[in-house]
Amino acid sequence: MAIEYLKRGKPEAERADDDAKTRAAVEATLADIEARGDVAVRELSEKFDNYSPASFRLSQQEIDDLIAQLSPRELEDIKFAQEQVRNFAQAQRDSMLDIEVETMPGVILGHKNIPVQSVGCYVPGGKFPMVASAHMSVATASVARVPRIIACTPPFKGKPNPGVIAAMHLGGAHEIYVMGGIQAVGAMALGTETIDPVHMIVGPGNAFVAEAKRQLFGRVGIDLFAGPTETMVIADETVDAEMCATDLLGQAEHGYNSPAVLLTNSRKLAEETLAEIERILTILPTAETAQVSWQEYGEVILCDSYDEMLAVADDVASEHVQVMTDRDDWFLDHMTCYGALFLGPRTNVANGDKVIGTNHTLPTKKAGRYTGGLWVGKFLKTHSYQKVTTDAAAAEIGAYGSRLCMLEGFVGHAEQCNLRVRRYGGVNVPYGEGAPAQEAAE
C-alpha cells in the first residue's frame, strides 16, 4: 500500500512511557483511598482541586440553588439535549427483549435483562464543565432503570458548575458529589465511610480517570476504557480544507493529548488542511490546548485509494470518525473498528458530543476493535435461566448429561443427572456410572 505520512504524532514509545507513569500514580492513589477512605479523598481534593467543602455530597437545597443560577434558555437547552438522549436510549432499550423458549418438550430456557443495581457516573469538568457527559451516563442509566445512580464531577473554578449539576439532577442522579479525578472514581468503586460503593463505574475522563477505571475493573464493572478524545477525518475532494481543519481542531481542544488524524486520498486537500490548521490556531481561543495536541498527536495520512483509507481507518480504530467523501455509506457498510461514525459534511462530532442523541462515551486506544460505546445495554445484565417441567424431559436430558459428565471424569456432576434419571425415568443407574443410552431413550 502506498501510504504517506505528511505529518506524524509523538512516537509510540513516548506514549507508552507516559502511560507507565500514569499507571504508577493511579495504583498508589487507589491504595491510599482504600486504606484511609474519606481522609484520603479530602486530601486529594485539597491537593488537586483546592476544594474542601463540609460535605462533598450536595444537598437538595444546594442542587436547587445551583439550578436557579441557570437562565431559562440554558435550562431548556439541557432538557432538549436530554430528551434526544433519552429517546434514542429508550429505542435501544425497547430492542432488548426478555426471551423464553421451549427448546424440546418439557425444557424451557430463557433470559432476563436486569439493570445493574448501582452505578457511579463520572462527569469530567475540571478544564471544561462537561454538561453533556451527564446526559450520556446518568440519563442513560435512568432509562435502564438502575435503582441507585450516583454522580461525581470536579469543581469548576473552585465551586460546583450549575450546568453540570442541573444535568445530573435532571438526568436522574440519586446522589451528587463534587469531587474529581482518581479520588472520585476510587471513592465510588471502593466506598468510604460516607459513600457506599457501587457495582459499576461509567463515564469518560482524563488519562488518570481512565487508568483508575482500568485498575478497578473486576472489583467493579466499567463501561469501557474511555481515555483522551480521539478524532479522525476521512475526506476526499468533495470537501474543503476549512471543513477538515475545523473538525480536527474541534476535538483537539479537549486536552493536550487528543489525537487528531486526517486520512485522505487528496494531496491537495492534505496540504491545504495543514495550512488551514495553522491559520485557525492563530484565532482559536482554545489554541493553547489544541496546538499542543496537534503538534504532538496530530497526523496527516495520504492514501492512494479508498480501500487503503478503509484499511488504515480500521487499523487506527479512532473514537470519532468523521466521513466526508463521495461514498460515505460505503464506509458505513465496510468499516468495522471505530467508536462512532459521523457521516457527511452536514454531520459533526460536536453534535454527537452534545445533543443529537447518540452516546458520546466511546472506545479509545483501539478498543473499538472489540467494543462499542456506552449505551443503555451496558447498564443491563443478561441473565439466563432454565427449568425442566416434565418427568420425561428430566430423564432424557439427565441421561445425556450423565454420559457427558462421565466423559470429562466428573462423577459428582454425573450423579446430579443420574438422580433425575432414577427418580423421574425409573432407570437404575449404578453410582459412578453413566446412564445407559438405550434405557434412557426408552
N, C-alpha and C positions, 0 to 999 in steps of 0.2 A: 504494500500500500504506500502511496506517495503522500505521506503526511508531513507537513512542515509546521514547526512552531515559530511563529513570528514573535511571540513573547512567552516566556516561561515564568512560573512562580518559584517560590522557595523550594529547594531540593527536599526530597522525601526524608533524607537523613536528618535534616534540621527539624522538620516537622515531628519526627519520631522522638527527637531529643526533648522538644517542648512537651510532648505527651508524657514522657517519663517523669519529668519534673512535676507535672500536674498530678500524676498518679501518687507520687510520694507524699505530696502536700495533703491530698484528699484522705489518704489512708490514715495519716496521723491525726487529722482533724476529726474524722469519724470515730476513731478510737477514743478521743478526748470527750466527744459528745456522749458516747455510750457510757463512759466511766463517770462523768460529772454532770450530765443532764442539763438542767436549766442554767446552772452556773456557767458551764462552758458556752452554751448558746448566747448568754448575755455578754460574756467577754468577747466572743467573736463578733457580735453585733456592734459592740462599742468600738472594736478594733477596725472593722471593715466599713461600717456604715455610720459610725459616730452616733448611734441611736440606742437609747436605753430607757424605754418607757416603763411606767409602773407595771403594765401588762402588755405583752406582745399581742394578745388577742384583743380585737376590737369589740367593744360593747355595741349593743343595738343603737344606743344613743349616739355613739361616735360614728357609726356607719351612717345613720340618718343625717348627722351634721355634715359629713363629707359629701354625701349625695346632694345635699342642699346647696353646695358650692358650685354645682354644675349649672350651666344655662339650660333653658328648655330645649334649645336646639341640640346641645351636646347630649342631653339625656335621650332625646328622640333618636339621634343617630346611633347611640349604643343599642337602644331597643330594636331599631331596624336591623342592625347587623346580627343581633342575637336571634331575631326571627328567621333570618336567612339560614343561619347555622342550625337552629332547631328544626326547621322544615326539612333540610337535607338529612340531618341525623335521624329524624323520625322516619323518613322514607327508607333509609338504610335499615333501621330497626324493624320496620314492617316486613323487610325482605327476609329476616331471620326467623324461621318458623321452628316451633317445637314439633317433633315428629313422633309417631308411634306406629309401628308396622308389625303385622303378624307374618314372620318370615317362613314359618311352617306351622301346620296345625298345632295349636297349643303353646307356641313360643312367640312371645311378644317382646320386641325391642323398641327402645325409644331414646330420645334425648330431650333435655330441657335446657333452655338458655337462662342462666341465673345471674343476676348482677353481682359483681364484686361488692362485698359488704361495706368496705370503707376505702376511700381514695383520697390521696393528698395531691392537690393540684399546685404545681409551681408556676408562678406567673412572673417572668422577668420584669425588671423595672428600675434597675439602678442607673443605667445610662439613658434609656428611653422607657417611659411608662407604657408597657405593652398591654394596653387595654384589650386588644383583640385576643390575646392569649387566654384571657379569662373565658371568652366565649367558647374557644376551642376545647378547653378541658372541662371547665365547670358546667357549662350549659349542656355539653355533650354527655357528661356523666349523669346529669339530671334527666336527660331523655332516656338514658339506660336504666333509670330508677335506682341508682346507687343510694342506699339508705343513709350513709354518712359521707359527706363531701366536705373536706377541709381545704382551705386555700391559703397559700403563703405568697407574699410579694415583698421585696425590699422597700425601704423608704426611698422616696424620690426627693432629693434635695432636703433631706432631714426630716421628712414627715410623710404620712400616707398620701398617695396620689388619689384624688377624688374619682377620677375616671376609672382607674383600675378597681378601686373598692366598689364603685357602683356596678361595674360589670360582674364582679364576683358575686355581689349580693343578688342582683337581678338574675344571674345565671343559675342561682340555687345553692350557693355555698352555705353550709350549716355553721361553720366556724371559719373566721377570717383572722389570720395572723400577719403582722407586719414584721417580716424577717426575710432575709435573703441568703443566697449562696449555699455553701455546704451546710451551714448551720440549719437552714430551713429544711433542706432535703433530709439531713440526718435526724432532726427532731421529729419530722413526720414519720420517717421509716422506723426509727429505733424507739421513739417515745421518750418523754422526760417526765418529771414529777407532775407537770401541768398539762401535758399533751399526750393523749392516748395514741399509740402507734396505729398506722393504717396498714391495709393489706396490699396497697398498690400506690406507686408514685408515677405521676404523669406530668408532661409539660416540657417545653424547651428551656434552654438556659445557656450560660457560657460554658467554657471548657471544664471548669471546676464542677458545675452542676451536673453536666453530662457524665463526668467521671465518677461523681458521687453516686449517681444512679447505677452506673455500671458495677461499682463495687458492692452496692447493696442488693443487686439483683440476685434472687434466690431467697434472701430473707424476706423480701417483698417482691411483688411483681412490678414491672415497669412497662411503659408503653413501647418505647424503642430508644435507641441511642440517638438523641437529637442534640448534636453539637452545634458548632458555629454554622451560620447560614451559608449555603452554597447556591450558586445560580449558574445556569448555562443558557446561553442564547444560541440556538441553531438557526442560521439565517442564510438566505441567498439574496440575489439582487432584486428580489421583489420588495425589499425594504431598504431604508437608507441608514446611514451611519448614526444620525441623531437618535433614531429609534433604538438601535442596538446599544449605543453608549448609555443612553438613559436607563435602559433595563438592566445593564450590568452594574452601573454605579448605584442604582436604586436599591440594590441588595448589598453592595459592598459597604454601605454606610452602617450596617448592623454592628460591625466590630472590626478590630484590627486584623482578624484572621479569617475573613469571609471570602472563600474562593469565588471568583467570577471568571467564567470561561466563554469566549466567543468561538463557536465552531461554524466554519463557513467554507463554501467552495468558490468564493469570490475574493481574489487577492485585492481587487479594488475596494470592496466593502471592508475587508480586514484593515487595510491601511488607512482608509478614511475614518473607520471607527477608532483606531488608535489615536488619530489626531483629534477627533471629536471628544474623546475621553479627556484628553489634556485640556481642551477648551472648557469643558463643563467643570472640571476640577478647579478652575480659577474663579468660578462663580457659585459653586455649590456650598451652602452654609455648613454642611457636614463633611466638607472635603478633608478636614484634618483626620477623620477616621477612614473615610472611603479611599483616600490616597494611599494610606499605608496598606490597606487590604489589596488594592490594585497593584501596587508595586511589588508586594511580597507574595501574593496569591493569585494575581490576575494572569490569565493565559489567553493567547490567540492561536487557534489551531486551524491551519489551512488544509483542506482535503481536495482530492480530485473529483470525487463523486458523492452522490447521495448515499450510496451503500457504505462508503468509507465513513461518512459522517455518522451514519447509524451505528456502525461498529464502535467508533470512538465514544459516542454518547452512551452506549450500553456499558462500555468499559469504565467510564468515569462515574456513571450511576449518580448523577448530581441530584441534589434535593429538589430544586426548582428547575424545570426545563421549559424555556420559552421558545416555541417553534414558530418561525415566521418564514415560510417558504412557499413554493408553488405546489406543494404536496403535503400539507400539514396532516391530513388524515392518514396518509401513508406512514408517517412517523407514529401516529396513534396506533395503527394496526400492527406495526412491526417492532416498536420499542418494547423492551422487557424489563429494564433496570433503571428506575428513577423514583423520585419521591412523588411529584405531581407534574402533570403536563399542562401547559398554558398555550392554547392553540390559536394562532393567528394574531395579527397586529392589533386587533381590537381588544384582545385579552391582555392582561398583565399580571405579574406576580403580586403586586401590591393589592389588587382586588382580591386575590386568593388569600392573602395575608389578613385582610381586614374585614371583608364584607360579603363576598359573593356567596358564601355558604359552605364551601368545601373546607376541610380542616387544614390548618397551616402547620401543625406539628408533624414534621415529616422526617424520613430517614436521611442521615448524613453519613459521611465517611464510608461510602459504598454499601451501606446497609440496605439500600434499595434493591440489592441483588436478592435479598431473602425476606424482606418485609415491606409492607406498605406503611402509610402514615397512621396517625391516631384517628380512630373513628368510633362510632357508637359500639361496634362489635368488640373493641378492645376492653370495654368495661363489662362484657358478658363472658361467662364461662359456660361452655357447652358440656353438660354432664350427661353421660349415658345411664340407662337403667335397663333391666331385663326381668321378665317374670315368665314362669312356666305354669300353665293353667290346667293341664290335663295329665293324668297318670301315664298315658301312652307316650306323650312328649317327654315327660321326665325320664321314662325308661329308655327311650330311643336316644335322646341327647346324652343321657348318662352313660350308655354303653359306648358311644363314640368317645366321649370324654375320658372314660376309664382306660380304654385302649391307648389313646393318645398320651395320657399321663404316664402309663407304663412304658411307652416308647421312650420317654425322656427320663425314666427312672424315678419318677415322683410317686411313690407308693401311697403316701398320705393323701396326696391330691386324688389319686385313683379311688381311694376309699370314700371320699366325698361323693364321687359319681356312683360307686358300687352300692352305697347305701340306698340311693334313689332307685337303682336297678332292682335291688332286692325288695324294697318297700313298695314301689309303685308298679314294678313289672313282674313281680313274683318269680324272679330268676335268682337262684342261689349262686352267688359269685364268691368263691373262697377268698379269704383275706389275703391280700398281697398278690392277687392275680387280676388280669384284665378281664372285662366282661366278654363272654364268648359272642362272636358275631352272629351266628345263626340263631341262638336262643333269643338274643336281644331283638333281632328283627322279627321274630315270631311274637 
